[in-house]
Amino acid sequence: MLIINKQKNPRMLVVWLHGLGADGNDFAAVVQGLGLSDIEFILPNAPMIPITLNQGLEMRGWYDIESLSFMRHDIDGMNKSMVYIEKIISDRLINSINSLKICLVGFSQGAVLSLYIAANSSTKLNGVIALSGYLPEKNVVKASSKMPILAIHGQHDDIININYAQKSFCDLMPMEHFNLLTFPMGHEVIDEEIMHIKQFLQRA
């Protein structure tokens, strides 16, 4: 687990979740490049688990994936990872002098888990940024929630098709606090969306 800008009294705590097969260092340069010194970032590592999509090979993953059709969701795996992230947040809050705003940022699998946590966790969140992800079926964030959600997706994403992602967001799109941005890119993170991430975190 990597911690960036560790401090006694940050303005906000951001837990940043990497994608399948990566680790907490994957977005370290991006986080440092944001220049948000008043925010403490925690970049945890997903556990090593067998991934069905990759012939059962073990790699870091927040949950199992059977196929890129995403017809089935590993809810048990998501729940285990949610408990893990909740503990990271609760342990950090115990050591905080003041109450902290909490935001989740995730890419791909990490984005899916971030939205799943927003829909199912009792942990109070102040924002979610989902990069190249989707909202798992039957996990709708409550309409009464005022939590801002920013989803960013590539129009040419060949891993998580943009049409699938948009369909999953249907119940979120009418909400004032939900914003979906699309860019002519693949399953990646580009400079333009990093600018939007920074602006979101500055406002939160």
C-alpha positions as CSV (number, residue, x, y, z in Angstrom):
1,M,0.0,0.0,0.0
2,L,1.4,3.4,-1.1
3,I,0.6,6.6,0.8
4,I,1.2,10.0,-0.9
5,N,1.1,13.3,1.0
6,K,0.8,11.6,4.4
7,Q,-0.1,14.2,7.0
8,K,-1.8,14.7,10.3
9,N,-4.7,16.8,9.1
10,P,-5.4,16.6,5.4
11,R,-8.4,18.4,3.8
12,M,-9.5,15.1,2.3
13,L,-8.6,11.4,2.1
14,V,-8.6,9.8,-1.4
15,V,-8.4,6.1,-1.8
16,W,-7.3,5.3,-5.4
17,L,-8.0,1.8,-6.7
18,H,-5.9,0.3,-9.6
19,G,-7.0,-1.9,-12.4
20,L,-6.6,-5.7,-12.9
21,G,-3.0,-6.9,-12.8
22,A,-1.6,-3.6,-11.6
23,D,-0.8,-2.4,-8.1
24,G,-0.8,0.7,-6.0
25,N,2.2,2.1,-7.8
26,D,0.4,2.2,-11.1
27,F,-1.0,5.7,-10.6
28,A,1.7,7.1,-8.3
29,A,3.0,9.5,-10.9
30,V,-0.5,10.7,-11.8
31,V,-1.3,11.4,-8.2
32,Q,1.9,13.2,-7.6
33,G,1.4,15.2,-10.8
34,L,-1.9,16.5,-9.6
35,G,-0.1,18.8,-7.1
36,L,-2.8,18.5,-4.5
37,S,-0.7,18.6,-1.4
38,D,-3.6,19.2,1.0
39,I,-5.1,15.7,0.1
40,E,-3.7,12.4,1.4
41,F,-3.8,9.6,-1.1
42,I,-3.8,6.0,-0.2
43,L,-3.1,3.6,-3.1
44,P,-3.8,0.0,-1.8
45,N,-2.9,-3.3,-3.6
46,A,-5.6,-5.7,-4.6
47,P,-5.0,-9.3,-3.4
48,M,-3.5,-12.0,-5.6
49,I,-6.4,-14.1,-6.9
50,P,-7.0,-16.5,-9.9
51,I,-8.7,-14.7,-12.8
52,T,-11.0,-16.9,-14.8
53,L,-10.7,-14.6,-17.9
54,N,-6.9,-15.2,-17.9
55,Q,-7.1,-19.0,-17.6
56,G,-7.0,-18.9,-13.8
57,L,-3.6,-17.3,-13.6
58,E,-3.1,-15.4,-10.3
59,M,-2.7,-11.7,-10.4
60,R,-3.8,-8.7,-8.4
61,G,-7.5,-8.2,-8.8
62,W,-10.3,-6.8,-6.7
63,Y,-12.7,-9.6,-7.9
64,D,-12.8,-12.4,-10.5
65,I,-13.8,-11.7,-14.1
66,E,-15.2,-14.6,-16.2
67,S,-15.4,-12.8,-19.6
68,L,-15.5,-9.3,-21.2
69,S,-19.2,-9.7,-21.7
70,F,-19.6,-9.1,-18.0
71,M,-22.7,-11.2,-17.9
72,R,-21.8,-12.4,-14.4
73,H,-20.4,-10.4,-11.5
74,D,-18.2,-11.7,-8.7
75,I,-20.3,-10.2,-5.9
76,D,-18.5,-12.2,-3.3
77,G,-15.2,-10.9,-4.5
78,M,-16.5,-7.3,-4.6
79,N,-17.8,-7.7,-1.0
80,K,-14.5,-8.9,0.3
81,S,-12.7,-6.0,-1.4
82,M,-15.3,-3.6,-0.1
83,V,-14.6,-4.8,3.5
84,Y,-10.8,-4.4,2.9
85,I,-11.3,-0.8,1.6
86,E,-13.7,0.1,4.4
87,K,-11.0,-1.1,7.0
88,I,-8.4,1.1,5.3
89,I,-10.7,4.1,5.6
90,S,-11.7,3.3,9.2
91,D,-8.1,2.8,10.3
92,R,-7.1,6.1,8.8
93,L,-10.1,7.9,10.4
94,I,-9.1,6.6,13.9
95,N,-5.8,8.4,13.5
96,S,-7.3,11.6,12.3
97,I,-7.7,14.6,14.5
98,N,-10.5,16.1,12.6
99,S,-13.3,14.5,10.5
100,L,-12.1,13.8,6.9
101,K,-13.9,14.0,3.6
102,I,-13.5,10.8,1.7
103,C,-13.3,10.2,-2.0
104,L,-12.8,7.1,-4.0
105,V,-11.0,7.1,-7.4
106,G,-10.7,3.9,-9.5
107,F,-9.6,2.8,-12.9
108,S,-11.2,-0.2,-14.7
109,Q,-11.8,-2.9,-12.0
110,G,-11.0,-0.2,-9.4
111,A,-13.7,2.0,-10.9
112,V,-16.3,-0.8,-10.8
113,L,-15.4,-1.5,-7.2
114,S,-15.6,2.2,-6.3
115,L,-19.1,2.5,-7.7
116,Y,-20.0,-0.8,-6.0
117,I,-18.8,0.6,-2.6
118,A,-20.8,3.8,-3.2
119,A,-23.9,1.7,-3.8
120,N,-23.5,-0.7,-0.9
121,S,-21.2,0.5,1.9
122,S,-22.3,2.3,5.1
123,T,-19.1,4.3,4.9
124,K,-19.9,8.0,4.2
125,L,-18.3,9.1,0.9
126,N,-18.0,12.6,-0.4
127,G,-17.3,11.7,-4.0
128,V,-16.4,9.0,-6.5
129,I,-14.4,9.2,-9.7
130,A,-14.9,6.1,-12.0
131,L,-12.4,5.9,-14.8
132,S,-13.1,3.4,-17.6
133,G,-15.6,1.4,-15.5
134,Y,-19.2,0.6,-15.1
135,L,-21.9,0.2,-12.4
136,P,-22.5,-3.5,-11.6
137,E,-26.1,-4.6,-12.3
138,K,-28.6,-4.2,-9.5
139,N,-26.4,-1.9,-7.5
140,V,-28.0,1.5,-7.9
141,V,-26.6,4.4,-5.9
142,K,-29.6,5.9,-4.0
143,A,-31.1,8.8,-5.7
144,S,-31.3,10.7,-2.5
145,S,-27.6,10.7,-2.2
146,K,-25.9,14.1,-2.8
147,M,-22.5,12.5,-3.4
148,P,-21.0,13.8,-6.6
149,I,-20.0,11.1,-9.1
150,L,-17.7,11.6,-12.1
151,A,-17.5,8.9,-14.7
152,I,-15.0,9.2,-17.6
153,H,-14.9,6.7,-20.4
154,G,-13.1,6.2,-23.7
155,Q,-15.2,6.2,-26.9
156,H,-12.9,3.5,-28.3
157,D,-12.6,1.4,-25.2
158,D,-12.0,-2.2,-26.3
159,I,-12.1,-3.7,-22.8
160,I,-15.3,-2.2,-21.3
161,N,-17.4,-1.1,-24.3
162,I,-18.7,2.4,-23.9
163,N,-22.3,1.3,-24.7
164,Y,-22.2,-1.2,-21.9
165,A,-20.9,1.4,-19.5
166,Q,-23.5,4.0,-20.5
167,K,-26.3,1.4,-20.1
168,S,-25.1,0.6,-16.6
169,F,-25.2,4.3,-15.8
170,C,-28.8,4.7,-16.9
171,D,-30.2,5.0,-13.4
172,L,-27.5,7.5,-12.4
173,M,-27.7,9.8,-15.5
174,P,-30.8,11.8,-14.4
175,M,-29.2,12.7,-11.1
176,E,-27.8,16.2,-10.7
177,H,-24.7,14.9,-9.0
178,F,-23.7,12.4,-11.7
179,N,-21.6,13.5,-14.7
180,L,-20.3,11.3,-17.5
181,L,-17.5,12.6,-19.8
182,T,-16.3,10.7,-22.9
183,F,-13.1,11.1,-24.9
184,P,-11.8,9.7,-28.2
185,M,-9.5,7.3,-26.4
186,G,-9.2,3.6,-25.5
187,H,-9.0,1.8,-22.1
188,E,-6.5,4.3,-20.7
189,V,-6.0,7.6,-18.9
190,I,-5.1,10.7,-20.8
191,D,-4.0,14.2,-19.8
192,E,-7.3,15.8,-20.4
193,E,-9.2,13.6,-18.0
194,I,-6.5,14.1,-15.4
195,M,-7.4,17.8,-15.5
196,H,-11.0,16.9,-14.8
197,I,-9.9,14.6,-11.9
198,K,-8.0,17.5,-10.4
199,Q,-10.9,19.9,-10.7
200,F,-13.3,17.4,-9.2
201,L,-11.0,16.8,-6.2
202,Q,-10.5,20.6,-5.7
203,R,-14.2,21.1,-5.5
204,A,-15.0,18.2,-3.3
